[in-house]
Amino acid sequence: NRFRLVTFDITDTLLRFRKPPGMQYAKTAALMGVKNLDPNKLQNLFREEFKNMAKKYPNYGRNSKEITWQEWWILLVDNVFKRVDEKLSQTQIRRISERLFEQYRSNECYVHIEGNLELLKKIRDVTKYVGVISNNDPGLECVLSSMNIRHEFDFVYTSYDLGVQKPDCAAFLKPLEKYNVHAPEALHIGNLYDKDYIGARNAGWSSLL
């Protein structure tokens, strides 16, 4: 009861992917006529391209004048499919990329982690403010709405909105300032030791992994 503010990470904390990205990419491509792509290869290429994009355009292109966050994802998927099959046309690739972009902003690609709704209800009953701090893009709002949990939160702060990514201490400052809460009164819950657990601790919060 000493916590006036509780925040959550989302992916692998409250929601998880219905399928690994490689499997989802292969499934979506097959539905659009591009069949027999190797999900494992797609998965590995996704990881590589995500790292490449994060290095070239950090925080989903937040401070880039060249690219929007929507274009960031479209370009990432384009690069994955160009590498998985060099025979694919740019038109085919772009259609798949745009479809995947839509899917990952809906409830098609996510499921609830068991017990998350009960946990949110219990925390809402004993805490004044409940929110989200996630290294993510603004499309997270659509995901939470489509999964019918957006109403559980007083606020949703993505790294794109904040301009910094966890574990930067600045990611944990805005909700304290907005709701006039002191760091010892705040708790963050997430799945990554360095970004969630240590990041919150370094900001003076309590944290749970």
Salt bridges, closest charged atoms under 4 A:
ASP9 OD1 - LYS166 NZ 3.10
GLU48 OE1 - ARG83 NH2 2.64
GLU49 OE2 - ARG83 NH1 2.84
ASP78 OD2 - ARG94 NH2 2.49
GLU102 OE1 - ARG99 NH1 3.33
GLU108 OE2 - ARG99 NH2 3.12
ASP125 OD2 - LYS121 NZ 3.49
ASP137 OD2 - ARG105 NH2 3.42
GLU141 OE1 - ARG150 NE 2.67
GLU152 OE2 - HIS151 NE2 3.42
ASP154 OD2 - ARG124 NH2 3.03
GLU185 OE1 - ARG4 NH1 3.55
ASP196 OD1 - LYS166 NZ 2.69
ASP196 OD1 - HIS188 NE2 2.85
